[in-house]
Amino acid sequence: MSPYTLAIDFETANRNSRSICAFGWSILSEGKVITSQQVLINPEEDFDAGNIRVHGIRPSDVWDAPALPEAMATHGLFELIENAELIVAHNASFDMGALQKAIQKYDLYQMPSFQYGCTVKLSRKLYPWLPNHKLNTMAEFLGVSFKHHDAKEDAYICALLLQDMLDRTNIEHPVELHRFCGVRMGEVAY
């Protein structure tokens, strides 16, 4: 596979961000989204009604779903993360916090270290005239309809947004885009 950036999104069962109940991802390579997928995950925690209202995932939807460690192993997500040049998320502090808490919850310290970037922070720098930089606003700006709070679709919009920013700045690599915008990247390392 050619070098790629992995856009990710998590949905959670309750207020605790470690309660991941859906993991969505899109692979951006050579200027195109080449795949987008989602896996439902049994968070092994109770669901809050407020979270169900946001994403529509119910306990019955994940009753037979794998827990996060099994889902990541089954879908090759450890390898996807390890081989990505960069991981991005829209509001990365939430998604990376969720992943870090889940790593601790499940003792997944074999998780590969990786750098990550944030398309919210980038979009604030590159599209300052927009009323806000929420994902649904960004999708509307890009002219793409989608189902918000669906992990696969959120990751897809994140990847499209990143590519739009690369195209508008004539920058080829997302790491360089972060430098150009003065946006610090983070790192998850164990």
trRosetta pair geometry for C-beta under 8 A, 3 or more apart (Angstrom, degrees):
i j d omega theta_ij theta_ji phi_ij phi_ji
1 4 6.5 -35 146 -15 115 125
1 29 7.1 -105 173 -101 93 164
1 83 7.4 79 68 141 123 140
2 29 4.8 126 81 -178 108 126
2 30 5.6 19 109 -34 159 110
3 29 6.7 159 89 -132 45 95
3 85 5.1 43 -176 -42 105 128
4 27 4.9 -5 180 -170 146 95
4 28 6.1 144 -163 72 83 47
4 29 4.0 -48 -98 -76 94 101
4 34 7.5 -83 -116 27 132 125
4 83 7.7 39 48 120 100 92
4 84 5.9 -69 92 -124 82 72
4 85 6.5 166 72 8 31 95
5 27 7.6 147 75 -158 45 50
5 28 4.5 -19 62 63 95 106
5 29 7.5 177 21 -70 63 56
5 84 6.3 72 -140 -168 29 104
5 85 5.9 -56 -79 61 65 96
5 86 4.9 -15 -123 66 93 90
5 87 7.5 164 -170 -95 71 20
5 88 6.0 19 169 0 116 112
5 159 7.3 159 96 -126 103 88
5 162 6.6 -120 108 129 151 156
5 174 5.3 78 -96 -5 148 147
6 25 5.9 -17 -172 -162 96 115
6 26 7.5 153 -158 76 50 45
6 27 6.1 -22 -104 -103 68 66
6 28 7.7 -165 -77 22 21 80
6 80 5.8 116 -108 156 146 98
6 81 6.6 -112 64 -100 164 50
6 84 4.0 -71 -5 -104 112 149
6 86 7.5 -169 31 94 69 45
6 87 5.1 -26 73 -111 98 70
6 88 7.3 164 85 24 47 67
7 25 6.6 150 82 -156 55 57
7 26 4.5 -8 58 57 108 95
7 27 7.9 -157 23 -73 77 20
7 28 6.3 62 -16 -17 106 113
7 87 7.8 143 -96 -166 24 56
7 88 5.1 -30 -104 74 72 93
7 89 6.8 136 -162 -89 65 45
7 119 7.8 16 -128 -27 112 136
7 155 4.7 145 115 -171 94 77
7 156 7.4 150 90 -72 135 16
7 158 4.1 166 -169 98 129 112
7 159 3.9 -135 4 -61 147 85
7 162 6.6 -159 -79 1 122 136
8 23 7.1 -25 -162 -169 103 82
8 24 6.9 146 -159 84 52 57
8 25 5.0 -16 -102 -100 73 85
8 87 6.1 -9 3 -168 118 103
8 88 7.5 153 19 76 71 42
8 89 5.4 -43 69 -83 76 101
8 95 6.0 149 101 175 98 141
8 99 8.0 42 120 -60 149 135
8 155 5.6 -15 -132 -114 18 117
8 158 7.8 -57 42 76 26 157
9 23 7.8 154 82 -158 50 40
9 24 4.5 -10 60 61 96 106
9 25 7.6 -174 22 -73 67 44
9 89 6.3 143 -84 -140 58 96
9 90 7.2 -2 -93 34 106 92
9 95 6.3 -89 -124 -103 39 133
9 151 4.6 -176 96 -152 99 68
9 152 7.8 -135 56 -43 118 14
9 154 3.9 129 -131 95 173 116
9 155 4.3 -137 4 -57 103 81
9 158 6.6 168 -53 -11 109 140
10 17 7.8 84 102 -172 136 86
10 20 5.0 -65 -160 -125 121 103
10 22 6.8 150 -158 82 48 62
10 23 5.8 -12 -104 -103 76 64
10 24 7.7 -168 -76 23 30 75
10 94 7.8 -151 57 130 103 91
10 95 5.3 145 15 -131 101 80
10 98 4.7 -151 77 103 156 154
10 99 7.0 -172 -39 -55 146 79
10 151 6.4 13 -119 -121 18 121
11 20 7.4 100 71 -153 45 60
11 21 5.6 -59 99 65 90 87
11 22 4.0 20 40 46 109 108
11 24 7.9 54 -13 -8 94 105
11 51 7.7 131 172 -177 90 103
11 54 7.7 -179 -149 106 106 109
11 55 4.4 90 -154 -108 141 167
11 57 6.2 120 117 9 140 139
11 149 6.3 88 -105 -175 119 78
11 150 8.0 -32 -48 -131 139 19
11 151 5.1 -111 -13 -59 100 104
12 15 7.8 98 118 -106 132 4
12 16 7.2 -156 178 83 134 49
12 17 5.6 -97 -84 -133 157 43
12 18 7.8 81 -132 58 121 22
12 19 4.7 87 -169 77 92 85
12 20 5.9 -53 -100 -92 71 38
12 21 6.2 111 -149 7 21 91
12 43 7.2 89 -156 -105 61 149
12 51 6.1 -90 95 -140 71 139
12 98 6.3 -133 -70 -125 119 130
13 19 4.0 -99 43 150 95 119
13 20 7.7 8 -10 72 88 7
13 21 4.5 108 -59 -44 87 126
13 43 4.2 -136 -9 31 136 158
13 45 5.4 153 76 82 139 99
13 46 7.0 164 140 105 122 32
13 47 4.5 -95 -172 -101 93 69
13 48 7.0 121 143 11 59 72
13 51 5.9 116 174 108 23 155
13 57 7.6 -89 -98 98 70 115
13 59 7.9 68 -143 -85 121 75
13 62 8.0 -97 -87 41 120 155
14 19 4.8 38 36 47 83 167
14 43 7.8 176 8 120 88 156
14 45 6.0 -104 14 129 124 121
14 46 6.2 52 -56 89 140 72
14 47 6.2 -166 -59 -142 86 28
14 48 4.2 108 -123 -16 76 104
14 51 5.7 -118 -91 -9 29 148
15 48 6.2 53 -25 -21 78 157
15 51 7.6 -140 -51 -51 49 118
16 19 4.9 90 80 -17 90 108
16 45 6.9 -101 62 176 126 165
16 101 7.3 -154 168 150 86 151
17 20 7.9 28 164 -60 56 75
17 94 6.6 -152 -127 -167 137 71
17 97 5.3 31 105 113 159 100
17 98 4.0 -113 163 -91 101 77
17 101 5.5 112 87 32 90 147
18 43 8.0 126 120 -162 63 104
18 45 7.8 104 96 -26 87 153
18 98 6.5 175 -85 -154 32 60
18 101 3.5 -111 -75 126 98 113
18 102 4.9 160 -151 -68 75 61
18 104 7.4 -76 -112 60 135 94
18 105 4.8 127 -180 -37 135 138
19 43 4.2 51 -171 -177 70 143
19 45 4.4 -89 -120 61 110 143
20 23 6.2 35 171 -62 126 92
20 41 5.4 9 118 77 89 145
20 43 5.9 166 65 -104 40 97
20 68 5.7 71 69 -84 124 123
20 98 5.8 110 -72 166 101 116
20 99 7.8 52 -63 -85 143 52
20 102 5.4 -8 -2 -81 124 145
21 40 6.7 -12 162 -161 70 74
21 41 5.5 -160 -150 67 26 81
21 42 7.6 18 -128 -121 73 15
21 43 4.7 -54 -74 -37 79 114
21 47 7.5 39 -71 -99 156 102
21 55 7.7 151 78 89 119 147
21 57 5.2 160 125 116 130 147
21 62 5.6 -101 -157 -54 97 160
22 38 6.0 -2 -174 -173 103 110
22 39 7.2 168 -151 84 57 43
22 40 5.5 -30 -99 -111 79 56
22 41 6.3 -171 -75 17 24 89
22 55 6.9 -160 20 169 139 147
22 57 5.9 -160 -36 -63 121 159
22 150 7.9 -85 145 -162 157 45
22 151 4.1 -169 130 -14 110 138
23 38 6.9 161 83 -152 46 60
23 39 5.3 -7 58 56 95 89
23 41 6.0 57 -10 -27 99 129
23 68 7.6 106 -40 -126 136 87
23 71 6.6 137 26 131 134 137
23 72 7.8 1 69 -78 174 79
23 77 7.1 3 136 -112 147 156
23 151 6.0 166 153 163 6 154
24 36 7.3 10 -178 -177 96 89
24 37 7.1 -175 -147 96 60 42
24 38 4.3 -20 -99 -99 83 91
24 150 7.1 93 -70 136 153 60
24 151 2.8 171 -17 136 111 81
24 152 3.9 -146 -135 -66 118 37
24 153 7.2 -56 -164 20 160 40
24 154 6.0 113 71 54 146 88
24 155 4.1 -161 122 -6 99 124
24 156 7.7 -69 159 -18 124 78
25 36 7.1 -170 98 -145 44 54
25 37 6.0 -6 59 58 82 80
25 38 7.7 159 17 -84 59 48
25 77 7.4 162 -17 -122 155 101
25 80 6.8 70 151 142 162 152
25 152 7.7 -35 31 -116 35 62
25 155 5.1 -127 -116 -173 18 162
26 33 5.2 -29 179 -147 119 113
26 35 6.9 -177 -145 94 54 49
26 36 4.2 -12 -99 -100 90 87
26 37 7.9 158 -82 16 48 56
26 152 7.7 106 -58 -166 89 61
26 155 4.4 165 -7 133 94 97
26 156 4.8 133 -71 -91 144 51
26 158 7.0 161 38 65 124 91
26 159 4.0 -104 102 -20 133 146
27 33 7.0 122 74 -158 49 59
27 34 5.1 -45 91 56 103 95
27 35 5.0 25 31 49 109 87
27 36 7.8 -151 17 -70 64 48
27 80 7.5 -107 -83 -152 112 113
27 159 7.6 34 70 -119 11 149
28 31 7.9 -7 -180 -135 88 5
28 32 7.2 178 -149 90 61 27
28 33 5.6 -36 -95 -94 71 61
28 34 7.5 153 -111 5 20 81
28 159 4.4 -178 -58 -158 115 106
28 162 6.3 -120 -23 80 176 126
28 163 6.0 -155 -151 -58 131 107
29 32 6.7 -29 70 63 60 73
29 34 5.3 -16 37 -11 107 130
31 163 6.2 106 -155 -147 53 118
31 166 7.7 -140 -110 96 75 134
31 167 7.7 86 -139 -72 103 101
32 163 7.7 72 -83 -117 20 156
33 36 6.2 11 166 -47 123 102
33 156 6.2 66 -160 -144 160 78
33 159 4.8 101 -97 119 111 137
33 160 6.4 -41 -37 -65 132 75
33 163 7.4 -110 -43 -21 83 145
36 152 5.3 105 154 -175 101 92
36 153 7.7 72 162 -85 143 35
36 155 6.3 160 -144 91 98 106
36 156 4.5 6 -115 -80 152 104
36 159 7.5 -144 -88 23 106 145
37 75 7.4 -175 121 -162 142 131
37 152 6.1 -94 141 -117 14 112
38 150 7.2 -69 -78 165 162 82
38 151 4.9 128 -127 79 114 101
38 152 3.5 -87 -41 -51 114 106
38 155 7.8 170 -80 20 87 128
39 65 7.7 141 163 -161 81 116
39 66 7.8 -23 164 50 123 104
39 71 5.0 154 130 -166 141 118
39 74 8.0 144 -137 81 153 112
39 75 5.5 -116 -50 -46 149 155
40 57 6.8 173 -131 -139 109 127
40 61 6.0 -116 -154 142 152 98
40 62 5.1 -143 158 -98 111 88
40 65 4.5 -102 110 -109 94 151
41 62 6.4 3 90 -144 28 128
41 65 5.6 -162 -129 137 13 128
41 66 6.7 -47 -129 83 66 65
41 67 6.7 57 -173 -156 90 26
41 68 5.4 40 -162 -77 139 65
41 71 5.1 -75 -102 -19 98 162
42 62 4.6 160 -91 154 60 102
42 63 7.0 59 -105 -144 115 9
42 64 7.7 -155 -61 85 126 10
42 65 4.5 165 -38 77 82 87
42 66 6.5 -149 16 109 100 14
42 67 5.3 -59 71 -78 94 58
43 47 7.9 119 45 -75 132 75
43 62 7.0 41 -2 127 74 157
43 67 7.8 104 -119 -132 12 74
43 68 7.8 41 -114 -38 51 101
44 67 5.7 11 -29 -111 120 114
46 59 7.9 -33 -148 -85 48 127
47 51 6.1 -130 -167 72 80 117
47 52 5.7 68 159 -55 125 106
47 57 7.8 -148 -124 104 136 81
47 58 6.9 175 82 -152 177 43
47 59 5.2 -137 -3 -56 130 91
48 51 4.6 87 65 6 91 103
48 52 7.1 -158 93 -7 48 84
49 52 5.5 -55 -150 36 36 114
49 53 6.4 40 152 -22 67 102
50 53 5.7 -51 -151 32 32 113
50 54 6.7 33 151 -21 63 104
51 54 5.5 -52 -152 31 37 114
51 55 6.6 -15 169 21 70 103
51 57 7.9 -42 137 59 94 91
52 55 7.2 -82 -140 57 24 72
52 56 6.8 58 -179 -113 61 16
52 57 6.7 -121 -122 68 65 49
52 58 5.9 51 -135 -93 119 66
53 56 7.9 19 -158 -67 14 53
54 149 5.2 -149 154 -145 82 160
55 149 4.2 -132 -96 154 74 111
55 150 7.1 142 -152 -79 87 42
55 151 7.9 29 -147 -38 133 81
56 149 7.5 124 8 109 88 114
57 61 5.1 -117 -159 67 72 147
57 62 6.7 44 173 -31 111 113
58 61 4.9 110 56 -7 69 101
58 62 7.9 -173 90 7 43 84
59 62 6.5 -80 -155 49 35 90
59 63 6.4 64 150 -66 71 85
60 63 5.6 -14 -143 -24 37 119
61 65 7.5 15 129 -27 63 128
62 65 4.1 -56 -153 24 68 130
65 71 7.3 14 166 -77 94 122
66 69 8.0 -111 156 71 107 55
66 70 3.6 -120 -174 93 126 118
66 71 4.4 166 86 -57 114 77
66 74 6.3 137 10 4 168 141
67 70 5.5 84 55 18 69 103
67 71 6.9 -139 97 -8 29 97
67 106 7.2 157 145 -104 119 132
68 71 5.6 -60 -139 39 29 111
68 72 6.1 27 165 -19 67 107
68 102 5.4 -101 159 -180 178 128
68 105 8.0 77 38 81 141 118
68 106 5.9 -137 72 -30 114 157
68 108 7.6 -80 115 -47 114 148
69 72 6.0 -59 -148 36 27 108
69 73 6.4 21 157 -14 64 109
69 106 5.1 -172 -47 173 110 144
69 108 6.0 -165 -97 -88 96 114
70 73 5.8 -59 -147 40 31 108
70 74 5.9 29 158 -19 68 112
71 74 5.9 -56 -139 39 26 110
71 75 6.0 -1 170 5 64 116
71 77 7.2 21 124 3 75 138
72 75 6.6 -70 -137 51 21 92
72 77 4.0 -90 -145 59 72 120
72 78 5.6 83 155 -41 108 81
72 108 7.7 59 48 -142 158 146
73 76 7.9 27 180 -68 26 30
73 77 7.7 -54 -36 35 21 86
73 78 6.8 15 -92 -6 54 119
76 79 4.8 -45 -177 44 85 116
76 80 5.9 96 122 -29 84 95
77 80 5.2 -47 -140 35 40 116
77 81 6.2 40 160 -18 68 102
78 81 6.1 -60 -154 38 27 108
78 82 6.1 25 152 -18 64 113
78 110 7.4 -4 -139 116 139 98
78 111 6.9 -129 -125 -122 91 55
78 112 6.6 119 -175 -6 78 100
79 82 5.5 -55 -139 40 32 112
79 83 5.9 14 166 -7 68 114
80 83 6.4 -69 -141 45 21 98
80 84 6.4 34 158 -40 61 105
81 84 6.0 -47 -148 13 28 116
81 87 6.5 5 -138 -76 81 130
81 111 7.2 -25 100 -166 152 85
81 112 5.7 165 109 54 100 110
81 114 5.7 -107 172 -37 91 153
82 112 3.8 115 -96 -7 87 166
82 114 7.4 -126 -100 -68 33 113
84 87 5.6 86 102 -65 148 72
84 114 6.7 37 69 -142 105 135
85 173 7.6 -93 141 -153 145 102
85 174 7.5 134 104 42 111 108
85 175 7.4 -102 149 -27 105 113
86 114 7.8 137 -140 176 33 100
86 115 5.8 -48 -123 90 77 98
86 116 6.9 129 -176 -117 76 34
86 117 5.8 14 172 0 125 111
86 174 5.0 -136 63 81 155 128
86 175 5.9 -171 -69 -57 139 86
86 185 7.6 -83 -142 -139 115 144
87 114 5.3 62 -5 137 121 135
87 115 7.1 167 28 91 82 46
87 116 4.3 -39 79 -104 95 90
87 117 7.5 165 86 22 48 66
88 92 6.9 -84 -163 -82 49 120
88 116 6.5 156 -90 -165 34 76
88 117 4.7 -25 -104 70 90 89
88 118 7.0 176 -154 -82 79 18
88 119 5.7 74 169 -37 119 96
88 158 6.1 179 114 159 102 115
88 159 7.6 136 71 -88 120 57
88 162 5.7 95 93 -78 168 144
88 174 6.5 -103 -55 -173 132 153
89 92 4.2 127 61 -99 98 68
89 94 7.5 -132 132 66 135 80
89 95 3.8 -119 -174 43 166 151
89 96 6.8 -170 28 -35 142 82
89 116 6.8 1 8 -177 95 124
89 118 6.6 -26 70 -114 68 63
89 119 7.1 -135 107 13 24 95
89 155 7.9 -47 -118 -110 71 75
89 158 6.3 -36 -144 -147 33 157
90 118 7.4 97 -130 -166 25 67
90 119 4.7 -45 -94 64 72 111
90 120 5.5 102 -168 -46 64 86
90 135 5.0 95 126 -84 157 106
90 138 7.3 -144 -131 34 141 154
90 154 6.7 -124 38 176 124 94
90 157 7.2 -16 -29 97 150 97
90 158 4.5 -135 -30 -100 101 105
90 161 7.1 66 -85 48 117 151
91 94 4.8 19 130 16 106 114
91 95 6.8 117 95 -10 72 94
91 118 6.8 49 -103 -153 10 108
91 120 4.8 57 -66 -25 59 145
91 135 8.0 -82 -3 -43 107 104
92 95 5.7 -65 -142 48 42 103
92 96 5.3 31 165 -13 80 113
92 116 5.4 164 -162 138 137 119
92 117 6.6 -166 -55 118 157 25
92 118 3.7 -114 6 -90 117 91
92 119 7.7 118 -39 13 98 62
92 120 7.4 -149 -2 23 74 102
92 121 7.8 -49 19 1 109 112
92 186 6.6 177 128 24 131 128
93 96 6.4 -55 -131 45 21 102
93 97 5.9 27 161 -22 58 114
93 118 7.2 12 -23 -100 73 140
94 97 5.8 -64 -149 38 23 112
94 98 6.3 23 155 -21 63 106
95 98 5.6 -50 -148 33 31 113
95 99 6.4 29 154 -16 64 105
96 99 5.6 -51 -145 38 35 111
96 100 6.2 36 155 -19 66 105
96 116 5.7 178 -82 67 131 162
96 186 6.2 89 159 93 177 145
96 188 6.0 -152 -158 -62 105 118
97 100 5.8 -54 -144 38 29 109
97 101 6.3 27 158 -16 65 107
98 101 6.0 -59 -147 39 27 107
98 102 6.2 25 155 -17 64 110
99 102 5.7 -57 -146 39 30 110
99 103 6.3 38 152 -26 65 102
99 188 6.7 -31 103 -115 123 160
100 103 5.5 -47 -148 29 33 116
100 104 6.7 30 153 -15 62 102
100 188 6.2 -145 -79 -129 97 112
101 104 5.7 -54 -152 38 35 110
101 105 6.2 40 148 -25 67 105
102 105 5.2 -47 -141 34 36 117
102 106 6.1 5 167 6 68 109
102 108 7.2 3 125 20 77 134
103 106 6.8 -74 -144 52 21 87
103 107 7.9 49 164 -125 54 4
103 108 4.5 -102 -139 62 66 100
103 109 6.8 98 172 -76 103 49
103 111 5.3 -64 -120 -4 124 149
103 188 7.9 149 -19 -178 157 123
103 190 6.9 -148 160 -55 142 145
104 107 7.4 21 -168 -74 28 43
108 111 5.0 61 131 -39 99 105
109 190 4.6 -144 -150 147 80 145
111 188 7.3 -48 126 135 126 119
111 190 6.1 76 61 18 94 132
113 187 6.8 13 -177 179 97 100
113 188 6.5 -171 -145 96 55 60
113 189 3.9 25 -125 -112 115 79
113 190 6.9 -162 -76 24 84 59
114 187 7.1 -175 96 -148 35 65
114 188 5.7 5 54 53 77 95
114 189 7.9 179 22 -71 37 68
115 175 7.5 41 111 -103 146 108
115 185 5.2 34 180 143 106 133
115 186 7.1 154 -158 84 60 41
115 187 5.2 -35 -102 -97 62 79
116 185 6.3 168 79 -172 37 91
116 186 5.1 -20 61 66 92 90
116 187 7.2 164 15 -91 77 28
116 188 6.6 40 -11 -9 120 99
117 121 7.9 -122 178 56 75 115
117 122 7.1 38 161 -38 113 124
117 174 5.9 -154 26 156 158 115
117 175 7.5 -152 -55 -94 134 49
117 177 7.9 71 -168 80 161 103
117 178 5.2 -123 -122 -74 125 130
117 183 7.1 79 -153 115 96 121
117 185 4.9 -49 -84 -114 75 98
117 186 7.8 169 -81 23 30 74
118 121 4.2 64 92 13 114 108
118 122 6.6 170 96 -9 61 86
118 183 6.8 -131 56 171 93 132
118 186 7.8 57 -33 1 104 108
119 122 5.3 -52 -140 43 41 114
119 123 5.8 44 159 -25 71 105
119 138 7.7 76 139 -146 118 169
119 158 5.3 177 15 -151 153 81
119 161 5.1 88 -174 102 140 127
119 162 5.6 -92 -97 -67 119 84
119 165 7.5 -170 -139 -7 89 145
120 123 5.9 -58 -146 36 26 108
120 124 6.6 30 154 -23 62 103
120 133 5.4 120 -151 121 72 123
121 124 5.9 -51 -152 28 31 113
121 125 7.0 26 152 -13 61 105
121 181 7.6 131 131 125 87 134
121 183 4.6 131 129 -138 121 130
122 125 5.9 -63 -159 37 35 109
122 126 6.0 5 158 1 73 116
122 162 7.5 62 75 -111 158 69
122 165 5.6 31 147 -147 126 168
122 177 6.5 27 -132 141 133 112
122 178 6.9 -78 -84 -96 109 63
122 181 5.4 127 -128 48 71 175
122 183 5.7 -91 -75 -1 67 165
123 126 6.0 -67 -132 51 32 95
123 127 5.2 -25 -175 34 75 112
123 130 7.5 -30 160 37 104 144
123 133 4.5 147 102 -149 121 121
123 138 6.0 -60 -130 -100 159 125
123 161 6.5 -31 -75 177 121 127
123 165 7.1 -108 -83 -76 65 130
124 127 7.4 -57 -98 60 13 71
124 128 6.7 50 176 -95 52 69
124 133 5.3 -78 -68 -38 75 160
125 128 7.2 -17 -160 -57 15 94
125 181 4.1 114 99 -160 162 110
125 182 7.0 165 -117 49 146 87
125 183 6.4 -122 -17 -47 145 113
126 165 5.4 136 46 -130 173 102
126 168 6.7 113 -175 88 128 139
126 169 7.1 -83 -119 -52 128 115
126 181 6.6 -60 -46 -106 93 125
127 130 4.7 25 142 -9 108 118
127 133 7.0 136 77 -104 111 100
127 138 7.9 139 56 -112 160 85
127 141 6.8 36 -156 -168 156 163
130 133 6.2 103 88 -78 129 67
130 137 6.1 121 171 153 126 125
130 138 7.8 40 -173 -84 168 62
130 141 6.3 -39 -106 -79 133 141
131 137 6.7 -133 62 -138 88 143
132 137 5.3 156 77 -15 82 165
133 137 6.5 -121 -126 77 15 128
133 138 6.4 41 -166 -58 59 106
134 137 4.7 91 59 8 80 106
134 138 7.0 -151 93 -6 40 88
135 138 5.5 -55 -146 38 34 112
135 139 6.3 37 154 -22 67 103
135 148 6.3 143 92 -129 112 100
135 154 5.9 0 -178 -139 163 88
135 157 5.7 100 -172 101 101 141
135 158 7.3 -42 -124 -65 114 79
136 139 5.6 -48 -146 34 34 113
136 140 6.5 37 153 -19 63 103
136 146 7.9 -146 -114 67 67 97
136 148 4.9 -27 -73 -81 107 139
137 140 5.7 -54 -151 36 32 112
137 141 6.3 36 149 -21 64 106
138 141 5.4 -50 -148 35 34 117
138 142 6.4 28 154 -13 65 107
138 157 6.5 119 97 162 108 114
138 161 5.2 6 164 -101 132 134
139 142 5.7 -60 -148 43 31 107
139 144 4.9 -93 -164 75 82 89
139 145 7.1 92 154 -116 120 17
139 146 5.2 -108 -144 24 152 115
139 148 7.7 -142 11 -77 149 93
139 157 4.8 -49 -83 -134 101 135
140 143 7.4 37 -178 -75 32 30
142 157 7.3 171 39 -150 148 86
142 160 5.8 91 -171 131 161 122
142 161 6.5 -106 -55 -85 139 71
142 164 6.0 -121 -108 -56 108 156
144 157 6.4 179 92 -110 135 91
144 160 6.3 43 -17 113 163 167
146 150 7.4 -138 166 46 92 114
146 153 4.4 160 -173 176 112 121
146 154 7.7 147 143 -69 138 43
146 156 7.0 -176 -121 78 140 116
146 157 5.5 -116 14 -57 168 121
147 150 4.3 45 97 -7 106 132
147 153 5.1 117 55 29 75 166
148 153 7.4 -108 -84 102 23 123
148 154 6.9 71 -148 -81 51 95
149 154 6.8 46 -87 -54 18 128
150 153 4.1 48 79 23 109 112
150 154 6.4 169 73 -17 51 86
151 154 5.8 -54 -140 38 27 111
151 155 6.3 27 160 -17 63 107
152 155 6.0 -59 -151 37 27 109
152 156 6.3 30 151 -22 63 108
153 156 5.3 -50 -146 34 35 117
153 157 6.4 35 156 -17 67 101
154 157 6.0 -53 -148 36 31 108
154 158 6.4 36 150 -22 63 106
155 158 5.4 -52 -149 35 33 118
155 159 6.5 34 153 -19 65 104
156 159 5.8 -55 -151 35 31 110
156 160 6.4 29 152 -16 65 106
157 160 5.6 -53 -145 40 34 112
157 161 6.1 38 154 -23 66 106
158 161 5.8 -55 -147 36 27 113
158 162 6.5 29 154 -20 62 105
159 162 5.7 -52 -149 34 31 112
159 163 6.5 28 154 -16 64 105
160 163 5.8 -58 -151 38 32 109
160 164 6.3 36 151 -22 66 104
161 164 5.6 -51 -148 33 32 114
161 165 6.5 31 154 -17 64 104
162 165 5.8 -56 -152 36 32 110
162 166 6.4 32 151 -18 65 105
162 174 6.1 -8 -173 -106 121 120
162 177 7.8 142 -162 75 82 165
163 166 5.5 -51 -147 37 35 113
163 167 6.2 37 154 -20 67 105
164 167 5.7 -55 -148 37 30 112
164 168 6.2 27 156 -18 65 109
165 168 5.9 -53 -141 37 30 109
165 169 6.3 9 164 -1 64 113
165 177 6.1 89 125 -162 112 142
166 169 6.4 -74 -147 48 24 96
166 171 5.4 -106 -144 76 67 78
166 172 6.8 62 -170 -129 116 15
166 173 7.9 139 -127 23 121 8
166 174 6.8 -64 -75 -79 118 66
166 177 5.9 -80 -90 -72 74 139
167 170 7.5 20 -174 -72 29 43
169 177 6.3 129 62 -120 150 91
169 180 6.2 118 179 121 148 159
171 176 5.1 -159 -171 103 118 111
171 177 4.8 152 99 -78 145 79
171 180 5.9 -121 -76 -14 154 154
172 176 7.0 40 58 45 65 140
173 176 4.5 83 71 10 93 107
173 177 7.0 -155 98 -12 48 85
174 177 5.1 -48 -146 31 40 119
174 178 6.7 45 155 -21 66 96
175 178 5.8 -50 -159 30 34 112
175 179 6.9 33 145 -15 64 103
175 185 7.0 -37 -129 -40 75 153
176 179 5.4 -51 -151 36 39 114
176 180 6.1 44 150 -24 69 104
177 180 5.5 -51 -144 35 32 115
177 181 6.3 18 159 -7 65 110
178 181 6.1 -66 -146 46 27 102
178 183 4.7 -97 -153 75 75 93
178 184 7.3 71 171 -136 115 5
178 185 5.2 28 172 -52 167 99
179 182 7.5 29 -178 -72 31 34
